[in-house]
């Protein structure tokens, strides 16, 4: 994610007001290098702004995805979609027990779909997630 002021400027360019709630959400996400879900973000912001609504959090996350500042990462666990603050193309490792999500910096250039497999789709992005057990969960 870009610096806070840069992201807020881009939101303004889209005609969105920079409310204290939006600023708090962007500030918290810019400081995070994990993969929070919407409820994580809501709890973080609500701790200092109890009147923030879940709708504001969800809408702001969607707007940040639309800007390319966040990348949604599907997680079949209880939290659903998680958000990656690193918008650069990369892949993930996901522990199916503790839900730890780790960035992978390896390219998978050979991963391509044939025209038949694409079924007419125009591919704009790809993301590979490997599922397994992290070292901590393997030892437990």
C-alpha positions in Angstrom: 0.0 0.0 0.0 1.2 3.5 -0.8 1.8 6.1 1.9 -1.3 7.2 3.6 -1.5 10.7 2.1 -1.1 9.2 -1.4 -4.0 6.8 -0.9 -6.2 9.5 0.6 -5.4 11.8 -2.4 -6.4 9.0 -4.8 -9.7 8.5 -2.9 -10.4 12.3 -3.2 -9.7 12.1 -6.9 -12.5 9.5 -7.1 -14.8 11.9 -5.5 -14.8 10.3 -2.1 -14.6 12.4 1.1 -11.7 11.7 3.4 -13.6 11.2 6.6 -11.9 10.5 10.0 -13.1 6.9 9.7 -11.6 6.4 6.2 -8.4 8.1 7.3 -8.2 5.7 10.3 -8.8 2.7 8.1 -6.2 3.7 5.6 -3.7 4.6 8.3 -4.1 1.3 10.1 -3.8 -0.7 6.9 -0.7 1.2 5.8 1.0 0.2 9.0 0.0 -3.5 8.7 2.0 -6.0 6.7 -0.3 -8.9 7.4 -3.5 -10.1 5.8 -6.4 -8.9 7.9 -10.0 -9.6 7.2 -12.7 -7.0 7.4 -13.6 -7.8 11.0 -9.9 -7.4 12.0 -10.0 -3.9 10.4 -13.3 -3.1 12.1 -12.0 -4.1 15.5 -8.8 -2.1 15.1 -10.6 1.1 14.1 -13.5 0.6 16.6 -11.0 0.4 19.4 -10.3 4.2 18.9 -13.5 5.1 17.1 -16.4 3.2 18.6 -18.9 4.9 16.3 -17.4 3.5 13.1 -19.8 1.2 11.3 -19.0 -2.1 9.7 -20.6 -0.7 6.5 -17.9 2.0 6.4 -15.1 -0.5 6.9 -16.5 -2.9 4.2 -17.1 0.0 1.7 -13.6 1.5 2.3 -12.0 -1.9 1.8 -13.9 -2.4 -1.5 -12.8 1.1 -2.6 -9.2 0.4 -1.7 -9.4 -2.8 -3.8 -10.9 -0.8 -6.7 -7.9 1.6 -6.4 -5.5 -1.3 -6.5 -4.2 -0.6 -3.0 -5.4 -3.9 -1.5 -5.5 -7.3 -3.0 -8.3 -9.6 -1.9 -7.1 -13.1 -0.9 -9.7 -15.8 -0.6 -9.7 -17.7 2.6 -12.2 -20.5 3.1 -11.9 -20.0 6.9 -14.4 -18.2 9.1 -13.2 -14.7 8.2 -13.7 -15.1 4.5 -11.8 -12.7 2.3 -8.6 -11.3 3.7 -6.8 -8.2 2.4 -3.2 -8.0 1.3 -1.6 -4.6 1.7 1.1 -5.5 -0.8 -0.5 -4.9 -4.3 2.5 -6.3 -6.2 1.8 -9.6 -7.9 2.7 -12.5 -5.6 1.4 -15.7 -4.2 0.7 -17.2 -0.8 1.1 -20.1 1.7 -2.0 -20.6 3.9 -2.0 -22.8 7.0 -5.3 -24.7 7.1 -5.2 -25.0 10.9 -4.2 -21.6 12.3 -5.0 -19.6 9.1 -1.5 -18.0 9.0 -1.0 -16.5 5.5 2.5 -15.9 4.2 3.6 -14.1 1.0 5.6 -16.0 -1.6 7.9 -14.1 -3.8 8.3 -16.8 -6.4 7.1 -16.4 -10.0 5.1 -19.1 -11.6 5.6 -18.1 -15.2 4.7 -21.5 -16.5 1.2 -21.3 -15.1 -0.9 -20.4 -18.1 -4.3 -21.4 -19.4 -4.9 -22.6 -22.9 -7.5 -20.7 -24.9 -9.9 -23.6 -24.4 -9.4 -23.5 -20.6 -10.0 -19.8 -20.5 -13.4 -20.4 -22.1 -13.5 -16.8 -23.5 -12.3 -15.1 -20.3 -9.8 -12.3 -20.5 -7.4 -13.0 -17.6 -6.3 -9.9 -15.8 -4.7 -11.4 -12.7 -3.6 -14.6 -11.2 -2.9 -15.7 -7.7 -1.7 -19.1 -6.4 -2.3 -20.2 -2.8 -0.7 -23.3 -1.4 -2.6 -24.9 1.5 -0.9 -26.9 4.2 0.3 -26.9 7.8 2.8 -24.3 9.0 5.8 -25.5 11.1 4.0 -24.5 14.4 0.9 -26.5 13.6 2.9 -29.5 12.4 4.5 -29.7 15.8 1.2 -29.3 17.8 
